[in-house]
Amino acid sequence: MHAFLPRNRAFSLVEVLAAVGIIGIIAFLAIPNIVAIKQDSERNLAISRAEALNMAVVSYIQSNGKDNVSASWGAADDQTRYSNLIPYLSFAPATLTEFTPNGYTIALPTNLNALTKSVLTDTSTSTVVSY
């Protein structure tokens, strides 16, 4: 009788190349979608943060009185305005640049009498984002 010797079993070169090719096709199809999802989520985060600032401005006016805050608000820069709004935000780092997502800028309204919304700008295209 023949003695059964264990054989080394391995994948052939064709099988390995087929697996690599399939993984490459899946990656080729998935990567653009992942990038688009990331960009959409950054945009949604920026819009949400701008809306939070708008609500904080309204709360700030209601708490302190429109006449009391109008004069000092117009003379201040965005960082000073943001510092005044920190108590009215649920998430509030120390600076406006830390609060704003990467790739966007937020300009707070300069005149509280008009009660306009914050201006959200996409810095990669220099376009104002309407929300």
N, C-alpha and C positions, 0 to 999 in steps of 0.2 A: 504494500500500500504506500500511497504517497503521504508524506508528512505535510501537514498543513502549516505553512509558515505565514506569519502575519505579513500582509502587504502594506506598504506605506501608501496611504490614499491621500491625494492632494487635488487641488483644483487645477484644471488645465489653463494654459495661457488664454485660450479663447474665452473660457468662462470668466476669468478675472477681467479681461478687457470688456466683455459684455456688461458685467456689473459696474465697472467704472463708467462706461458709456451711459448706462441708465441713470446712475447717480448724477452725472454731468447734465443730462437733459432735465432732470428734476430741479437741479440747482438753477439752471438757465431759466426755467419757467417761474421759479419761486422768488428769486432775488428781486426782480423789479416790483413785484407785489409787496414785498417786505419794505422796500424803500418808500413806496407810495403810502403805505399804511403809517410809517413813521412820520412822513411829512404831514399827512392829514391829522395825526394825533398832536403834533406840535402846533399846527394851525388852530385846532380846537382848543388846546390849552391856552394859547395866546388870547383867543376870543373870550374864553371863560375868565381869564384874569382881567381883561379889560372891562368885562361886565361886572366883575366883583369890585373893581375900582369905581365904576359908575354908581353902584349901590352904596359904596362907602361914602362917596361924595354926598349923596342924598341924605344918608344917616348923619353925616357930619353937619350938614346944614340944619337938619331938624333938631339936632342936639344943642347946637350953639347959636342958632338964630342966623338968618340970612344977612341981616344988617351987621351983625357982629363980625362975621367972617369975610364978607365981600372985599373990604379994603385990603386986609392983609393977604388974602388969597391972590389977588391980582399982582401984587408986588413980589411974590415969592417965586422961586424956581420950582421945577418939577419934584426935586428931591425933598424940598421943604414941604411942599404940598402933600407928598406921599407920607412924610413923617407925621403930619397931622391926621392922616387917614388910618394909620396903623392900628389904633384901638378899635376901628370899625371893620377890620378884616379878620377872617378866621385864620388865614395863613398869611403871615407878614414877616418876611425877612427884613433886615435893617435898611436895605437900599432898594430903590426902584429897579435897578439893573438886575439884582438877584431875583426880584419878583417876576420880571419879564422873561419869557422863554427865549432861548437862543434863536437868533435870526429875526427877531421882532423888536420894535421899540414902541413904547406907549407914551403919548404926550397927554398930560392931564388938561382939562379945560382951563383956560386962563380967566374966563369971566363967569362967575357964578350967577349973575343976573340972567344970562341967556340960558343957563342950565343945558349946555351941550354935552355930548358924550366925549369920552376919551378918544384920541385918535390913535389907531393901531396901524403900524406901518411894517410891511414885510421888507426887511433890509436887503434881501437878496435881489429883489426886483425894484425896490424903492417905490412900491405902490401902496396906497392906503387900502387897508382891508375893511370892507363894509361888513358890518355885523348888526 
